Amino acid sequence: MTNTELIDNLNRALSLELAGMIQYLHHSFLVTGTEREVYRPFFRAQSEEAHAHATMLGDKIVALGGTPTVEPAVIRQSTGLAEMLLQGLELEREALNTYVEAWRSCTDDELPTRFQLEEQIHQEQLHVEELEKLTSERQASVSKERITLRQIS
């Protein structure tokens, strides 16, 4: 008996990872200016990671008796770095939510899949947090009180 809901959720995650492969690779082509040296490798690494996630998802979908999708989700394009980072953040948030839904749709018979999804959820959360920092949506708060090393020891 196949878990249709789980397969559907995994296919949604796969479509987002396929979009991520293309979107991040495209961003690596288009990023220009002084940021290019830093962000071209960043976007390429994101694309490669999305490829690895897509491969894992495709194999898992087949193992569960499903057929992997060939349709990527919406691919966002931009020539501005700030917009590229916001587009990445939106994609990563969608992926995080989709992996959580897939995790919720696991039955007790699918504990190994649930554990695998927990690792994916963790990785997606790290991506969201990093992109929130890059877009300044997440910032540390620093006390105005100055702390010296003498005060710590």
C-alpha positions as CSV (number, residue, x, y, z in Angstrom):
1,M,0.0,0.0,0.0
2,T,1.5,3.3,-1.0
3,N,1.1,6.6,1.0
4,T,-0.2,8.8,-1.8
5,E,-0.2,11.9,0.4
6,L,3.5,11.4,1.2
7,I,4.4,10.8,-2.4
8,D,2.5,13.9,-3.4
9,N,4.3,16.0,-0.8
10,L,7.7,14.5,-1.9
11,N,6.9,15.4,-5.5
12,R,6.1,19.0,-4.4
13,A,9.5,19.1,-2.6
14,L,11.1,17.7,-5.8
15,S,9.5,20.3,-8.0
16,L,10.9,23.0,-5.6
17,E,14.4,21.4,-5.6
18,L,14.3,21.3,-9.5
19,A,13.4,25.0,-9.5
20,G,16.1,25.7,-7.0
21,M,18.7,24.0,-9.2
22,I,17.7,26.2,-12.1
23,Q,17.0,29.4,-10.2
24,Y,20.3,29.4,-8.3
25,L,22.3,28.4,-11.3
26,H,20.7,31.2,-13.3
27,H,21.4,33.7,-10.5
28,S,25.1,32.6,-10.6
29,F,25.1,33.5,-14.3
30,L,23.5,36.9,-13.8
31,V,25.1,38.3,-10.6
32,T,27.5,41.1,-11.5
33,G,29.6,43.8,-9.9
34,T,31.8,43.5,-6.9
35,E,29.4,41.0,-5.4
36,R,30.0,38.5,-8.2
37,E,33.2,37.1,-6.7
38,V,31.3,36.2,-3.5
39,Y,27.8,35.3,-4.7
40,R,28.6,33.4,-7.9
41,P,30.1,30.5,-5.9
42,F,27.3,30.8,-3.3
43,F,24.6,30.4,-5.9
44,R,26.4,27.6,-7.6
45,A,26.8,25.7,-4.3
46,Q,23.1,26.2,-3.7
47,S,22.3,24.8,-7.1
48,E,24.4,21.8,-6.5
49,E,22.8,21.1,-3.1
50,A,19.4,21.4,-4.7
51,H,20.5,18.8,-7.3
52,A,21.6,16.5,-4.5
53,H,18.2,16.9,-2.8
54,A,16.3,16.3,-6.0
55,T,18.3,13.1,-6.6
56,M,17.5,11.9,-3.1
57,L,13.8,12.8,-3.5
58,G,13.5,11.1,-6.9
59,D,15.0,7.9,-5.5
60,K,12.7,8.0,-2.4
61,I,9.6,8.6,-4.5
62,V,10.3,5.5,-6.6
63,A,11.1,3.5,-3.5
64,L,7.7,4.4,-2.2
65,G,6.0,3.3,-5.4
66,G,5.5,6.7,-7.0
67,T,6.7,8.5,-10.1
68,P,9.0,11.5,-9.7
69,T,7.8,14.8,-11.2
70,V,9.7,16.4,-14.1
71,E,8.0,19.8,-13.6
72,P,9.9,22.4,-11.6
73,A,8.1,24.9,-9.4
74,V,8.1,28.5,-10.4
75,I,11.6,29.8,-11.3
76,R,12.1,33.3,-10.2
77,Q,14.5,35.5,-12.2
78,S,16.3,38.8,-11.4
79,T,19.4,40.7,-12.3
80,G,19.6,42.5,-8.9
81,L,21.4,40.7,-6.0
82,A,19.0,41.9,-3.3
83,E,16.1,40.5,-5.3
84,M,18.0,37.3,-6.0
85,L,18.5,36.7,-2.3
86,L,14.8,37.5,-1.5
87,Q,13.8,35.0,-4.3
88,G,16.0,32.4,-2.7
89,L,14.5,33.1,0.7
90,E,11.0,32.6,-0.7
91,L,12.0,29.3,-2.4
92,E,13.7,28.0,0.8
93,R,10.7,28.9,2.9
94,E,8.4,27.0,0.5
95,A,10.7,24.0,0.6
96,L,10.9,24.1,4.4
97,N,7.0,24.1,4.6
98,T,6.8,21.3,2.0
99,Y,9.3,19.1,3.8
100,V,7.3,19.6,7.1
101,E,4.1,18.6,5.3
102,A,5.8,15.5,3.9
103,W,7.1,14.6,7.4
104,R,3.5,15.0,8.8
105,S,2.2,12.7,6.1
106,C,4.6,9.8,7.1
107,T,2.9,6.8,8.7
108,D,4.4,4.8,11.6
109,D,5.6,2.3,8.9
110,E,7.7,5.1,7.4
111,L,10.0,6.0,10.3
112,P,13.2,5.9,8.2
113,T,11.6,8.3,5.7
114,R,10.5,10.5,8.6
115,F,14.1,10.6,10.0
116,Q,15.4,11.4,6.5
117,L,12.9,14.3,6.2
118,E,13.9,15.6,9.7
119,E,17.4,16.1,8.4
120,Q,16.0,17.9,5.3
121,I,13.9,20.1,7.5
122,H,17.0,20.9,9.5
123,Q,19.0,21.8,6.3
124,E,16.2,23.9,4.9
125,Q,15.8,25.8,8.2
126,L,19.6,26.6,8.1
127,H,19.1,27.9,4.5
128,V,16.2,30.1,5.6
129,E,18.2,31.5,8.5
130,E,21.2,32.3,6.4
131,L,19.1,34.0,3.7
132,E,17.3,36.0,6.4
133,K,20.7,37.2,7.6
134,L,21.8,38.0,4.0
135,T,18.6,40.0,3.4
136,S,18.7,41.6,6.8
137,E,15.4,40.1,7.8
138,R,17.2,38.4,10.8
139,Q,19.7,40.5,12.8
140,A,21.3,39.9,16.2
141,S,20.5,42.3,18.9
142,V,23.6,43.7,20.7
143,S,23.5,45.1,24.2
144,K,24.5,48.7,24.4
145,E,26.4,47.8,27.5
146,R,30.1,47.1,26.7
147,I,31.4,43.8,28.0
148,T,35.2,43.4,28.4
149,L,37.2,40.2,28.7
150,R,37.9,41.1,32.4
151,Q,34.2,41.1,33.2
152,I,33.8,37.6,31.7
153,S,36.7,36.0,33.7
